[in-house]
Amino acid sequence: MRGDVRPAAVRLYFLPVENRIPLKFGTEITTRGTVVRVCMTVRDSARHSGQGWGETPLAVSWVWPGGLSHEYRDGVLRDFCLRLAPAWAGFDEWGHPMEIGHAFIEQVLPQLLTRFNGDRVSEEPLPWLGALVCASAFDMALHDAYGMLHDLPVYETYNAVFMNRDLSAYLEPEPGSGVDFADAYPEDFFQRPVPVRLPAWHLVGGTDLLSDEERTGEEPEDGYPVVLSDWIQRDGLACLKVKLRGNDSAWDYQRLVQVSRLGRELGVLWLTADFNCTVEQPSYVNEILDGLLAEEPETYQMLLYVEQPFPYDLES
């Protein structure tokens, strides 16, 4: 198709990030991390080129939970990004970014990960989710570069004008569902008109302070809020994402109640309960929700959804 491109060059950057305050995320407390930033150049058959950028936190605690040190896992993820850069730059696949990215994930990424883990002397391999997150920064840069080359918002290219294959090339409906993705493209499922405002979710970490009474005197004094009540009032927050433990139901229950009561007084409308894949039995979540429904119905009504309660391997 006339809009087809291929990756031509890649530049890779690692941005160290120091947390302003520690973040309790799942079973870990993190104080630092790495953001990976990618600049990718694409070219078309007429040798016109476009340059785009992609960026993502490596998010060690989420993509690779485990007993190895945070520093070690973060270093492995950075090393894998270094392997990805030349693989993306040399990937001789032409098409729309969605087609190129899909081909890379299907054809290149599994083999690259297998070789990478085989080269390392470690009892714990880099998981598939970690590989996908590393690859995502390159994929974002690819899409951005495509839009720059065509001088269009890239979301205006997810259609039959620019794509060689419809969604049936990627999605297989459940037998008997009556769903058919033939002649359907991502653009067909976009919201119209395009929203210009979106609700922002403020993350409430497991060690975050809720009110001034919890201050210890060791908090940073840099002009930014420290306690949740101040964040809500400064930013006009309406949605709070509450990090929970997943192994202490009494604490999780009380945390949701405390955040809900504080939030309601200051205009918060919605909560999400985020267990970060730490729950081992469905009954754990059900008992908390049943208790809130019976004893704290206003908190229960504020819960828009429950996020990631169980480990990634659902079968086990």
PyMOL commands that set and color helices and strands:
alter all, ss='L'
color gray80, all
select helices_A, chain A and resi 60-63+70-89+97-119+128-150+154-157+167-169+186-189+212-214+228-235+249-265+282-295+297-302
alter helices_A, ss='H'
color red, helices_A
select strands_A, chain A and resi 5-25+28-44+49-57+201-204+239-243+270-274+303-307
alter strands_A, ss='S'
color yellow, strands_A
deselect
rebuild
show_as cartoon
